[in-house]
Amino acid sequence: MKNNKISVIMSVYNSEKTIKKSVESIVNQNFNNFDLLIMDDASSDGTFRILQDLDKKYSLIKLYQNRVNLGLTKSLNILLGQTDATYIARQDSDDISVNSRLQKQFNYLKKNQVDALTTRAYIIGSNKKIPKYSYLLPNNLVMKYKNPFIHGTLLATKECIDKVGGYDEAFYYSQDYKLFSDLLNKNFKVKILNEILYGLNTKDNISSKFKEDQRYFANCVKKNLKPKMVLG
């Protein structure tokens, strides 16, 4: 069973309004061999108290806390170092997963010998589905213009993530774009599953609050440059 274990990793910062629903969308998955590693990144609201209650309620949760805010990239790398699972999945603290998500991704990944897999998603509060068309095009082509992968839907072998060195900590933002770029450059097989298995929040999230910083780091990925901007 250990060979099929998934660790879902989640970093959380000031998400008291969404965290309970997000966590419960993972703990209620119909896959039966996983744990959920959560890093509270020094939240200043009621997030950690909610997480402590959830930790007491669900035995599959492993809860950690940063003493100071380190940002998403470093927090995810810390969690990667805490697991012995064969597979790594992601979940964002303001998003939700369909309860069949992990099982469907796991089945596809194993059957098709894929190294990393994401899915399509719906935008919470609307009928919009993403990616709309780019999932039909070759990933290497789309990556020259934008990141076609939804980070929160990631399922990958831990081996492939380890072989690219995890998340590049020079990238405070767009760390997912950089990770997928690194995986493709190392010739790992990365696919997008054409199923809607995730609900994506697009209001008051990192991408909407820090657009210019996101754009800078994304351009560094496109141009294969090391970021000069230091944040965090």
N, C-alpha and C positions, 0 to 999 in steps of 0.2 A: 504493500500500500504506500510506503514511503516514496517509492519511485513515481507515484502518480500524484503526490501532494502538491497543492497550490498554496502559496502564501500571497494573500491580497495585501498590498501595502497602501497606506493612506496617510498623508500628512495634513494636519488640520490647523487652521488659524482663524480664530474669531468667527466660528460657524455655528453659533448656538441656535440659530433659527432653522438650520437645515441638517445638522449632523445626525440627529436621531433617525430620521427617515432614511438618510443615506446609509448609515451603518446597518439598519435593519433590512435594507434591500440586499445587503451582502449576507448577513447571518441567516437569512431565509432562503438562500440558494438551494436548489435541489441537488447540487453536487455534494458528495459526502466525505471528501477528504481535503479539507483546507483549514487554514486559520487566517485571522485578520489582524495584521500588525498596524497599530495606529500610533502616530507620533503627534502629540499636541505641541505645536511650535510656539510655546510661550504665549498662549492666548491670554488676552486681558479681559475677556467677557466670561460668560458662564459655560463656555465650551467644555473645559476640563471637568467640571462637576457633572455635566451630562455624561461625558465619557466614563467617568468613574462609576456611575450608576449602570451604564451599559456593560462595563467590564465585569461588574458583580453579577449581572443577569446572564451573560453569555460566556461560557467557558472557552470558546474558540478565539476570543479577543485577547490580544497581548498589547497592553497599553504602555506607552513610553511618553516622556515629557522632556522637552528641551528647557534648560534654565533660562536661556535667552533665545530670541528669535533668530533662526539660522536660514530661513528661507526653504522653499520646496526642494531645490536640488540637493542640498546637503542633508536634509531630513530624509529624503528617499534613499540616499546612499547609506545612511545609518541603519535604516530598516533592512536594506539588502544584506547588511552584515549580520543581522540578527536571525536570519532564517536558514534552515537546512532543507527547504523544499526544493523540488526539482523544477517547479514552474513558478513564475512570478506574474501576478495580475495587479492591475491598478484600479483604483476607485478614487474619485474626487469627492470632497466632503459636502459639496452642494449638488451632487448628481445622484441619480438612482439607477440601479441595474435591474433589468427584468430577471425574475427568479430562475429562469433557465439559462441565463447568460453563460456562466462558467461551464456548465455541462456541454452546451452546444459548441463553445469555443474549444474546449478540451477535445471533444470528439473530432472536430474538424482538424485541429492541429495534429493529432495523432494519426488520423487516417491519411492526411496529405503530406505528412512529414515536413510541416512548416516550423520555422524557428520562432517566429513572432506573428501575432495575429491581432488585428483590431476589428471592430464592427462598425456598422452605421448606427446612427442615433436619431432620436427625435428631440426637438427643442421643447423643453418644458413650457407649457402654456400656449403652444401653437401646434399647427399641423405640419410644420416644416421639418424635413428630414435631411440630414447631412451625413457624409458628403452627398451632394445631389447627383453629380455626374462623374466627378473625378475618379471615383473608385473603379470606373470602367476602363480607365487609361493606365498605361504602364507607370508603376510607381516612380521609377527613375526619371521619367519625363516630368511628372507633376511636381516632384521634389525640387526641380529647378526654379519653380515659381511660388510654391507654397507647400505647407505640410498637409498632406491629405489624410493623415492618421489622427484619430481621436484618442488622445493620451489615456483618458480614463477608462477606455475599453481594452487596454493592452492585456494580452496574455502571451508570455514568452518563456522559453526555456531560460533558467537562470544561467546556464552555461554560456549562451550567446551574449547575455548582458554582461557577464563577468569578463568575457573575452574582449569586449570593447571598453572595459574599464568602468562599467556602470555609467552613471550620469556625469557629464563633464561639468565640474564645479566652477569652471570659468563662465558658465552660462547661468546667470541668476534667473533669467527668463528664457523661454524657447528651449529649455533643456530637453523637452520631448522631441522637438524638431532635430536637435543635434543627435540625440540617441538614435532616432530612426535613420538619420544620415550615416552615422557610424556603422549601424547594422548593415545597411545596404552596401556601403563601401567595402565592408568585409565579406560581401557576397552571401550574407545570411538571407534566408528565404522569408520575406515579410509579405503578408497578404491582408486584404480587407474582406471580411466576411459580409456578404450581402444580406444581412439580417439586421433588423432594428432591435437591439438588445440593451439599449441604454438611454436614459433620459438626461439631457444636457441642459444645465442652467447657463444662461448667457446674460443674466442681469446682475450687476454689481459683483462680478467676478474679477479675477486677476486680469484676464484678457481685456475686459472693458475698462478697468480702472487705470491700467498702465500701458496704453496702446503704443505710445512712442518708444518706451523702453523695450516692449515686446518686438516692435519693428526693428529696432537697432540689433538686437540679438538674433532675430530671424535673418536679417541681412548678412550677419556674420556667418551663419550656417550656409546660406546660398553662395557666398563668396569664399568659403573655406578660410575664414579669418579668425584669429584668436581675439576675443573681445578685449577692448581697452577700458571699457566702462566697468568699474568695480562697484557692486551694490551689496547691501547686506552688512 
